[in-house]
Amino acid sequence: MSDSLHDVVVIGGGMSGLTASIYLAGKGFKTALISRGDPVCCLSTGCIDVMAAGEGPLEAIADLPGGHPYRLVGRKGIEDALKLFKDTMAGSPVPYVGTPRRNREILTPIGTFKTTCLVPRTMEASQGCRDDYLHVISFSGIRDFYPSYITSKLPNTGFSLYDAGVSSTLAIATRFEEPGFVDDFCSWLSGIEIPPGRVALPAVLGLRKPVALMEDISGRIGRDVFEIPTLPPSIPGLRLFQALKGSFQEKGGYVFWGKAISSVEIRGNMVEAVTLAASGRPSRVQGRAFILATGSFVSGGLFATRDAVKETVFDLNVEIPGPRNDWFWNDFFTPGHPIEGSGIEVDSSFRPLGSGLENLFVCGSILARSDIMKNHCGHGLALATGLKAAKMCERMLT
Ligand SMILES: Cc1cc2nc3c(=O)[nH]c(=O)nc-3n(C[C@H](O)[C@H](O)[C@H](O)COP(=O)(O)OP(=O)(O)OC[C@H]3O[C@@H](n4cnc5c(N)ncnc54)[C@H](O)[C@@H]3O)c2cc1C
């Protein structure tokens, strides 16, 4: 068995675990990040929802119930986390725009508008697009992108279809990075008669330098261009994930990817090590502190049986608001579904309540009472609690 010793071991490589890891590695702590698989952000629009209610997401936080994780982080903590995120992304090919003081709207592939907070630069010109003429470019054979829905819902719109020779979003994004493809695309686009206004296309402007590609196309056709997020697999979600993971690795962080935890070692009130399952040689990863960021049901941080909800790494107590009969609504994705509030309750230092463990901190969508779908606070909550847990961990280690 291989053995390694770290200051901090973060379990779960989603938005919360990556935020905690980036912060701690940036502070010089020897940080290991363990993740069984790719996180939920790869399925997301790539936009950072903080709180959908109201114009100012930070104001809406004051209306949340006392036990909500945002209330434990506080307004300043949320602002600090969004700043850390924006600073991190500013050094990546996908800088983000927006402010936690004001929500914005982006156009969706079905012609509705989604309220969110921070967006990748490639979606910046989506804001206010209903006031202008909008020309939507779609691609032959592409699935899950519906320009006719957009044109039927927004009166001042039109669309055209380009044949990229491939039809999945990932394959089209790859084509945009091939030499000569943008030249062909732009000469076709310049040949279409379009009324003055903006041009939008599904989010397929490559994985590596989407902003540069967007600016290139925009400059050549003399119009504002923006991307519309598509259904999973989401190119903006993948870009976001790759940028954050890359930032952690640049800071010297150590990654164990595609590894699940097979056992944990606890002595007294301290977690000492976790062991990673491997068909060949298992790895034992020791840490002075641990951060649990394994997500909710979708990522397997929580697991529901007929009678109980289990936390899958440390077997921590899981808080489930409301009676068990309320778990069985027909639609799991209904906002406010009672099971959505279940998770790990933490104290003000983000240690799990009732565990007695002094060197374990918890963050992200595994936290109890998050109500992410109801509040539309997915990535925002992950960033805010990820940074808070990391700071509590830092305090313990110094
Ligand atoms: C389809 C979909 C679309 C969404 N779109 C948006 C959006 O557009 N904007 C927004 O703000 N929010 C969105 N959300 C919500 C948001 O994605 C999540 O709330 C947030 O990203 C959760 O981050 P997390 O770090 O808590 O967990 P996760 O992203 O769930 O990450 C947990 C990680 O832990 C790993 N893991 C689990 N168990 C173990 C284990 N035993 N050992 C090691 N690793 C383990 C998993 O493999 C995973 O990588 C969306 C959610 C869904 C489901």
The ligand as a Tripos MOL2 file, in Angstrom:
@<TRIPOS>MOLECULE
LIG
   53    58     1     0     0
SMALL
NO_CHARGES

@<TRIPOS>ATOM
      1 C1        -28.3440   18.9860  -13.8730 C.3       1 LIG1
      2 C2        -27.9090   20.0700  -12.9140 C.ar      1 LIG1
      3 C3        -27.6810   21.3530  -13.4110 C.ar      1 LIG1
      4 C4        -27.2900   22.3750  -12.5410 C.ar      1 LIG1
      5 N1        -27.0690   23.6350  -13.0440 N.ar      1 LIG1
      6 C5        -26.6480   24.6250  -12.2280 C.ar      1 LIG1
      7 C6        -26.3560   25.9220  -12.7530 C.ar      1 LIG1
      8 O1        -26.5030   26.1720  -13.9450 O.2       1 LIG1
      9 N2        -25.8950   26.8820  -11.8900 N.ar      1 LIG1
     10 C7        -25.7220   26.6520  -10.5540 C.ar      1 LIG1
     11 O2        -25.3120   27.5570   -9.8120 O.2       1 LIG1
     12 N3        -25.9800   25.4040  -10.0250 N.ar      1 LIG1
     13 C8        -26.4330   24.4040  -10.8400 C.ar      1 LIG1
     14 N4        -26.6870   23.1540  -10.3220 N.ar      1 LIG1
     15 C9        -26.4030   22.8970   -8.8990 C.3       1 LIG1
     16 C10       -24.8790   22.7930   -8.7040 C.3       1 LIG1
     17 O3        -24.3110   22.1380   -9.8120 O.3       1 LIG1
     18 C11       -24.5000   22.0330   -7.4380 C.3       1 LIG1
     19 O4        -25.3090   22.4210   -6.3510 O.3       1 LIG1
     20 C12       -23.0420   22.2700   -7.0380 C.3       1 LIG1
     21 O5        -22.1910   22.2930   -8.1390 O.3       1 LIG1
     22 C13       -22.6550   21.1850   -6.0710 C.3       1 LIG1
     23 O6        -21.2650   21.2240   -5.8440 O.3       1 LIG1
     24 P1        -20.6440   20.2980   -4.7060 P.3       1 LIG1
     25 O7        -19.1940   20.6320   -4.6540 O.co2     1 LIG1
     26 O8        -21.4090   20.4160   -3.4540 O.co2     1 LIG1
     27 O9        -20.8760   18.7860   -5.1710 O.3       1 LIG1
     28 P2        -20.7390   17.9380   -6.5060 P.3       1 LIG1
     29 O10       -20.6170   18.7600   -7.7150 O.co2     1 LIG1
     30 O11       -21.8490   16.9730   -6.4200 O.co2     1 LIG1
     31 O12       -19.3450   17.1970   -6.3270 O.3       1 LIG1
     32 C14       -19.1390   16.1490   -5.4260 C.3       1 LIG1
     33 C15       -17.9250   15.3590   -5.8840 C.3       1 LIG1
     34 O13       -17.6290   14.4020   -4.8810 O.3       1 LIG1
     35 C16       -17.2850   13.1680   -5.4990 C.3       1 LIG1
     36 N5        -17.5740   12.0850   -4.5640 N.ar      1 LIG1
     37 C17       -18.7800   11.6390   -4.1210 C.ar      1 LIG1
     38 N6        -18.5950   10.6160   -3.2620 N.ar      1 LIG1
     39 C18       -17.2530   10.4120   -3.1540 C.ar      1 LIG1
     40 C19       -16.4340    9.4940   -2.4280 C.ar      1 LIG1
     41 N7        -16.9700    8.5670   -1.6060 N.pl3     1 LIG1
     42 N8        -15.0860    9.5770   -2.5530 N.ar      1 LIG1
     43 C20       -14.5210   10.4990   -3.3690 C.ar      1 LIG1
     44 N9        -15.2540   11.3940   -4.0890 N.ar      1 LIG1
     45 C21       -16.6030   11.3540   -3.9800 C.ar      1 LIG1
     46 C22       -18.1520   13.1300   -6.7410 C.3       1 LIG1
     47 O14       -17.6140   12.2570   -7.7170 O.3       1 LIG1
     48 C23       -18.1430   14.5970   -7.1750 C.3       1 LIG1
     49 O15       -17.0710   14.8720   -8.0570 O.3       1 LIG1
     50 C24       -27.1140   22.1160  -11.1690 C.ar      1 LIG1
     51 C25       -27.3410   20.8240  -10.6710 C.ar      1 LIG1
     52 C26       -27.7500   19.8160  -11.5310 C.ar      1 LIG1
     53 C27       -27.9940   18.4490  -10.9620 C.3       1 LIG1
@<TRIPOS>BOND
     1     1     2 1
     2     2     3 ar
     3     2    52 ar
     4     3     4 ar
     5     4     5 ar
     6     4    50 ar
     7     5     6 ar
     8     6     7 ar
     9     6    13 1
    10     7     8 2
    11     7     9 ar
    12     9    10 ar
    13    10    11 2
    14    10    12 ar
    15    12    13 ar
    16    13    14 ar
    17    14    15 1
    18    14    50 ar
    19    15    16 1
    20    16    17 1
    21    16    18 1
    22    18    19 1
    23    18    20 1
    24    20    21 1
    25    20    22 1
    26    22    23 1
    27    23    24 1
    28    24    25 2
    29    24    26 1
    30    24    27 1
    31    27    28 1
    32    28    29 2
    33    28    30 1
    34    28    31 1
    35    31    32 1
    36    32    33 1
    37    33    34 1
    38    33    48 1
    39    34    35 1
    40    35    36 1
    41    35    46 1
    42    36    37 ar
    43    36    45 ar
    44    37    38 ar
    45    38    39 ar
    46    39    40 ar
    47    39    45 ar
    48    40    41 1
    49    40    42 ar
    50    42    43 ar
    51    43    44 ar
    52    44    45 ar
    53    46    47 1
    54    46    48 1
    55    48    49 1
    56    50    51 ar
    57    51    52 ar
    58    52    53 1
@<TRIPOS>SUBSTRUCTURE
     1 LIG1         1 GROUP 0 **** ****
